[in-house]
């Protein structure tokens, strides 16, 4: 895509932003649904020429505002469908396909599980934390029910109404009601208990901008156990108009293991890293010297999964390139 087309893309996003900004409400309705569908379909096509970090201050400000608007609209959408689901007399989890983006969550959760599996070396996490689980904790539900069937999930959200409706959602399920817990708290106030998790997921909209996101990551680095895995969601190309970007060089104190940028309808990129330091068993988790250089060279670490190579093979190849 040439620069002219790139400009057209940004102008279309700006036009949609202006229309969305004028909406009387961000709660689900025909106008809201139509505009956000247009926004998502505009931002989804992969475009490596689009680097939002290098755009003008006006575009940066628009993007920052748009991410906050998207976060607010997403919260309303999840509340709306969680309320619908909990109205069913049988198990609400049997009706998750009513949520319009359910298939995207199935694909995203499978990708995240595959990344975990490749980096856990056969170890099955006993405890998983999801920070920013929201009123419709689909990632936790899908992972717990389909992939990590023996793990305990602790969901953290600052919004008590979100946790209340999310807890009702799983309360009728005989399995998940025993393995899924909800905590209403600011994660910045959680310290010692973070040491108890083998894997920590950080939702894309926890930390709406770079400064806030890095602050949360620094808090996790301070309190997570060495060797524990951190799963973050990021965005790449035009998709960064919808979600904040997390670069590998933002993850000080972590060893970046894999970065995956989807090219299909799954919007979020995935960054998986391991907390450095000596764990409770005396095992030291530390960077390989040469790999630490790679972790700070964000442009070298972008990985796209394809059918011919696994993520680990791609990442190892990048390491070998750095060493030659």
NUDOMI-661936 format. One record per residue (C-alpha): x, y, z; residue number from 1; chain; residue in one letter. Coordinates in Angstrom, 3 decimals. Layout:
<rs>
xx/yy/zz/nr/kette/rest
X/Y/Z/NUM/A/A
...
</rs>
This chain:
<rs>
xx/yy/zz/nr/kette/rest
0.000/0.000/0.000/1/A/X
1.418/3.372/-0.992/2/A/X
1.547/6.559/1.021/3/A/X
-1.539/7.976/-0.725/4/A/X
-3.556/4.917/0.254/5/A/X
-2.141/5.110/3.781/6/A/X
-3.348/8.693/4.034/7/A/X
-6.765/7.629/2.765/8/A/X
-6.917/4.937/5.443/9/A/X
-6.046/7.370/8.225/10/A/X
-8.536/9.906/6.874/11/A/X
-11.265/7.253/6.867/12/A/X
-10.445/6.342/10.473/13/A/X
-10.523/10.023/11.427/14/A/X
-13.896/10.430/9.715/15/A/X
-15.296/7.460/11.650/16/A/X
-13.811/8.842/14.865/17/A/X
-15.607/12.148/14.338/18/A/X
-18.916/10.361/13.705/19/A/X
-18.469/8.119/16.752/20/A/X
-17.564/11.125/18.908/21/A/X
-20.911/12.719/18.076/22/A/X
-22.986/9.711/19.158/23/A/X
-25.362/10.394/22.034/24/A/X
-24.505/7.041/23.589/25/A/X
-21.934/4.245/23.186/26/A/X
-24.343/1.590/24.421/27/A/X
-25.348/-1.058/21.863/28/A/X
-27.809/0.264/19.298/29/A/X
-28.022/0.353/15.505/30/A/X
-25.920/3.507/15.021/31/A/X
-23.240/2.394/17.472/32/A/X
-23.050/-1.120/16.045/33/A/X
-22.809/0.148/12.457/34/A/X
-20.047/2.679/13.107/35/A/X
-17.907/0.338/15.187/36/A/X
-18.251/-2.448/12.626/37/A/X
-17.043/0.013/9.988/38/A/X
-14.158/1.064/12.221/39/A/X
-13.060/-2.506/12.898/40/A/X
-13.313/-3.532/9.231/41/A/X
-11.225/-0.471/8.291/42/A/X
-8.478/-1.241/10.801/43/A/X
-8.276/-5.041/10.402/44/A/X
-6.456/-5.421/7.038/45/A/X
-2.718/-5.844/7.829/46/A/X
-0.601/-2.910/6.685/47/A/X
3.077/-2.830/7.730/48/A/X
3.417/0.728/6.384/49/A/X
1.178/2.086/9.131/50/A/X
3.194/3.036/12.225/51/A/X
0.983/5.092/14.517/52/A/X
3.933/6.034/16.747/53/A/X
5.416/8.113/13.905/54/A/X
2.269/10.023/13.008/55/A/X
1.506/13.665/13.770/56/A/X
0.508/14.874/17.237/57/A/X
-3.038/15.453/16.030/58/A/X
-3.332/11.860/14.841/59/A/X
-1.745/10.621/18.073/60/A/X
-4.291/12.562/20.112/61/A/X
-7.144/11.258/17.974/62/A/X
-5.866/7.686/18.367/63/A/X
-5.588/8.064/22.146/64/A/X
-9.164/9.332/22.360/65/A/X
-10.392/6.612/20.009/66/A/X
-8.848/3.843/22.131/67/A/X
-10.640/5.205/25.210/68/A/X
-13.935/5.408/23.307/69/A/X
-13.466/1.836/22.046/70/A/X
-12.788/0.679/25.599/71/A/X
-15.951/2.336/26.884/72/A/X
-18.054/0.912/24.048/73/A/X
-16.553/-2.541/24.563/74/A/X
-17.506/-2.396/28.240/75/A/X
-21.107/-1.489/27.394/76/A/X
-21.265/-4.276/24.782/77/A/X
-19.975/-6.893/27.225/78/A/X
-22.333/-5.724/29.992/79/A/X
-25.242/-5.894/27.546/80/A/X
-24.555/-9.452/26.421/81/A/X
-23.580/-10.705/29.862/82/A/X
-26.978/-9.517/31.130/83/A/X
-28.703/-11.315/28.240/84/A/X
-26.781/-14.524/28.934/85/A/X
-27.508/-14.540/32.660/86/A/X
-31.240/-14.258/31.885/87/A/X
-31.282/-17.837/30.583/88/A/X
-32.697/-20.359/33.030/89/A/X
-30.170/-23.026/32.094/90/A/X
-26.369/-22.643/32.066/91/A/X
-25.584/-19.228/30.469/92/A/X
-22.284/-20.572/29.149/93/A/X
-24.229/-22.776/26.735/94/A/X
-25.289/-19.633/24.860/95/A/X
-21.979/-17.791/24.481/96/A/X
-22.280/-17.922/20.695/97/A/X
-24.872/-15.136/20.984/98/A/X
-22.004/-12.715/21.572/99/A/X
-21.090/-11.345/18.116/100/A/X
-17.313/-11.673/18.607/101/A/X
-17.354/-15.074/20.308/102/A/X
-15.558/-16.828/17.437/103/A/X
-12.764/-14.239/17.630/104/A/X
-12.290/-15.075/21.321/105/A/X
-12.199/-18.790/20.508/106/A/X
-9.402/-18.171/17.998/107/A/X
-7.510/-15.738/20.236/108/A/X
-7.699/-18.068/23.245/109/A/X
-6.477/-20.999/21.146/110/A/X
-3.535/-18.910/19.894/111/A/X
-2.676/-17.863/23.437/112/A/X
-2.918/-21.441/24.674/113/A/X
-0.656/-22.665/21.854/114/A/X
1.915/-20.026/22.811/115/A/X
1.684/-21.032/26.459/116/A/X
2.051/-24.704/25.637/117/A/X
5.158/-24.075/23.562/118/A/X
6.782/-22.134/26.391/119/A/X
5.682/-24.153/29.437/120/A/X
7.654/-27.270/28.430/121/A/X
4.954/-29.665/29.578/122/A/X
4.167/-27.823/32.806/123/A/X
0.449/-27.236/33.366/124/A/X
-0.226/-23.966/35.217/125/A/X
-2.038/-24.487/38.487/126/A/X
-3.118/-20.881/38.930/127/A/X
-3.866/-18.260/36.290/128/A/X
-4.626/-14.571/36.801/129/A/X
-6.545/-12.478/34.308/130/A/X
-6.255/-8.734/34.922/131/A/X
-9.081/-6.680/33.457/132/A/X
-11.517/-9.576/33.001/133/A/X
-14.596/-7.368/32.587/134/A/X
-18.288/-8.302/32.688/135/A/X
-17.908/-11.013/30.039/136/A/X
-14.670/-12.903/30.879/137/A/X
-14.576/-14.917/27.677/138/A/X
-10.834/-15.572/27.631/139/A/X
-10.897/-17.072/31.112/140/A/X
-14.043/-19.073/30.326/141/A/X
-12.700/-20.466/27.042/142/A/X
-9.259/-21.285/28.454/143/A/X
-10.722/-22.902/31.580/144/A/X
-13.351/-24.937/29.764/145/A/X
-11.415/-25.984/26.647/146/A/X
-7.663/-25.789/27.285/147/A/X
-6.630/-25.503/30.942/148/A/X
-9.229/-27.805/32.442/149/A/X
-7.517/-28.286/35.811/150/A/X
-6.260/-24.748/36.399/151/A/X
-7.689/-22.258/38.888/152/A/X
-8.549/-18.839/37.427/153/A/X
-8.538/-15.597/39.392/154/A/X
-10.133/-12.678/37.551/155/A/X
-9.301/-9.134/38.606/156/A/X
-11.355/-6.084/37.685/157/A/X
-11.679/-2.655/39.242/158/A/X
-15.398/-2.430/38.388/159/A/X
-17.676/-4.136/40.964/160/A/X
-20.629/-4.250/38.544/161/A/X
-18.477/-6.076/35.986/162/A/X
-17.437/-8.700/38.519/163/A/X
-20.988/-9.108/39.797/164/A/X
-22.425/-9.957/36.374/165/A/X
-19.351/-12.061/35.426/166/A/X
-19.671/-14.130/38.618/167/A/X
-23.366/-14.737/37.878/168/A/X
-22.383/-15.906/34.406/169/A/X
-20.327/-18.855/35.727/170/A/X
-22.289/-19.561/38.914/171/A/X
-24.546/-22.108/37.185/172/A/X
-21.671/-24.080/35.733/173/A/X
-20.754/-27.014/38.017/174/A/X
-17.105/-26.977/36.925/175/A/X
-16.153/-23.322/36.411/176/A/X
-18.038/-22.137/39.492/177/A/X
-15.486/-24.143/41.507/178/A/X
-12.402/-23.018/39.558/179/A/X
-13.097/-19.372/38.760/180/A/X
-12.914/-16.506/41.244/181/A/X
-13.479/-12.757/40.915/182/A/X
-11.695/-9.964/42.775/183/A/X
-12.822/-6.342/42.731/184/A/X
-9.582/-4.432/43.169/185/A/X
-7.121/-2.132/41.422/186/A/X
-4.285/-4.422/40.340/187/A/X
-1.820/-1.742/41.482/188/A/X
-2.948/-2.553/45.028/189/A/X
-2.294/-6.282/44.599/190/A/X
1.207/-7.298/45.675/191/A/X
2.021/-10.545/47.507/192/A/X
-0.780/-12.586/45.929/193/A/X
0.710/-11.989/42.457/194/A/X
3.550/-14.296/43.453/195/A/X
1.101/-17.214/43.510/196/A/X
0.289/-17.213/39.796/197/A/X
2.048/-19.347/37.196/198/A/X
0.585/-17.290/34.340/199/A/X
-0.709/-13.707/34.338/200/A/X
-2.836/-12.345/31.489/201/A/X
-3.064/-8.579/31.039/202/A/X
-6.103/-7.413/29.082/203/A/X
-5.489/-5.067/26.157/204/A/X
-7.377/-2.160/27.722/205/A/X
-5.678/-2.234/31.126/206/A/X
-3.443/0.796/30.702/207/A/X
-4.986/2.880/27.934/208/A/X
-1.726/4.514/26.866/209/A/X
1.974/3.677/26.872/210/A/X
2.701/5.370/30.215/211/A/X
-0.161/3.618/32.029/212/A/X
0.641/0.257/30.450/213/A/X
4.328/0.418/31.373/214/A/X
3.372/1.389/34.934/215/A/X
1.225/-1.756/35.244/216/A/X
3.965/-3.926/33.710/217/A/X
6.517/-2.506/36.171/218/A/X
4.168/-3.374/39.041/219/A/X
3.785/-6.932/37.749/220/A/X
7.553/-7.265/37.319/221/A/X
8.028/-6.200/40.925/222/A/X
5.582/-8.735/42.371/223/A/X
5.306/-11.730/40.013/224/A/X
7.370/-14.824/40.761/225/A/X
10.511/-15.424/38.682/226/A/X
9.774/-17.921/35.933/227/A/X
6.071/-17.010/35.750/228/A/X
4.718/-16.125/32.325/229/A/X
3.131/-12.817/31.373/230/A/X
0.685/-12.781/28.454/231/A/X
-0.034/-9.341/27.023/232/A/X
-2.243/-8.158/24.210/233/A/X
-0.967/-5.513/21.874/234/A/X
-1.793/-4.152/18.423/235/A/X
0.062/-3.731/15.143/236/A/X
-0.403/-1.529/12.089/237/A/X
-3.850/0.081/11.724/238/A/X
-5.167/-2.116/14.559/239/A/X
-3.239/0.172/16.909/240/A/X
-6.044/2.707/16.403/241/A/X
-8.210/0.286/18.418/242/A/X
-5.843/-0.927/21.149/243/A/X
-2.627/0.208/22.857/244/A/X
0.756/-1.031/21.634/245/A/X
3.123/-3.040/23.814/246/A/X
6.656/-3.359/22.438/247/A/X
9.102/-6.000/23.714/248/A/X
11.438/-3.246/24.904/249/A/X
8.673/-2.069/27.263/250/A/X
9.023/-5.301/29.246/251/A/X
12.025/-4.591/31.448/252/A/X
12.633/-7.473/33.850/253/A/X
11.008/-9.994/31.495/254/A/X
12.470/-12.222/28.808/255/A/X
10.358/-11.876/25.671/256/A/X
9.672/-15.351/24.287/257/A/X
7.325/-14.798/21.349/258/A/X
5.433/-12.039/19.579/259/A/X
2.564/-12.856/17.255/260/A/X
0.746/-10.463/14.921/261/A/X
-2.439/-11.993/13.482/262/A/X
-3.440/-11.334/9.898/263/A/X
-7.029/-12.585/10.158/264/A/X
-10.057/-11.258/12.046/265/A/X
-8.320/-11.686/15.416/266/A/X
-7.392/-8.081/16.197/267/A/X
-4.958/-8.287/19.095/268/A/X
-1.284/-9.123/18.830/269/A/X
0.096/-11.412/21.536/270/A/X
3.319/-10.927/23.495/271/A/X
4.468/-13.685/25.840/272/A/X
7.342/-13.171/28.256/273/A/X
8.918/-14.785/31.333/274/A/X
9.725/-12.994/34.577/275/A/X
13.475/-12.985/35.159/276/A/X
15.215/-13.883/38.422/277/A/X
15.690/-16.912/40.682/278/A/X
12.538/-18.905/41.394/279/A/X
11.566/-20.799/44.564/280/A/X
13.410/-23.917/43.337/281/A/X
16.673/-22.043/42.865/282/A/X
16.363/-22.020/39.068/283/A/X
17.642/-18.772/37.572/284/A/X
15.567/-17.380/34.701/285/A/X
17.765/-14.933/32.828/286/A/X
18.392/-13.554/29.364/287/A/X
20.845/-15.132/26.993/288/A/X
23.216/-12.218/26.413/289/A/X
22.593/-11.997/22.693/290/A/X
18.844/-12.419/23.104/291/A/X
18.712/-9.410/25.409/292/A/X
19.929/-7.246/22.521/293/A/X
17.141/-8.668/20.381/294/A/X
14.507/-7.959/23.042/295/A/X
15.316/-4.248/22.844/296/A/X
15.294/-4.212/19.066/297/A/X
11.540/-4.143/18.610/298/A/X
11.632/-4.138/14.818/299/A/X
13.577/-7.411/14.766/300/A/X
11.191/-9.320/16.992/301/A/X
7.882/-8.994/15.148/302/A/X
6.684/-12.491/14.331/303/A/X
3.856/-13.669/12.117/304/A/X
2.692/-17.273/12.432/305/A/X
2.182/-19.213/9.243/306/A/X
1.487/-22.839/8.402/307/A/X
5.100/-23.669/7.572/308/A/X
6.833/-22.572/10.775/309/A/X
5.868/-22.549/14.408/310/A/X
6.290/-19.377/16.425/311/A/X
9.258/-20.861/18.269/312/A/X
10.991/-21.742/14.999/313/A/X
10.442/-18.217/13.700/314/A/X
11.736/-16.693/16.907/315/A/X
14.765/-19.002/17.009/316/A/X
15.526/-18.005/13.446/317/A/X
15.456/-14.370/14.463/318/A/X
17.868/-15.135/17.295/319/A/X
20.244/-16.930/14.909/320/A/X
20.142/-13.947/12.578/321/A/X
21.077/-11.659/15.449/322/A/X
24.034/-13.879/16.348/323/A/X
25.506/-13.965/12.853/324/A/X
</rs>
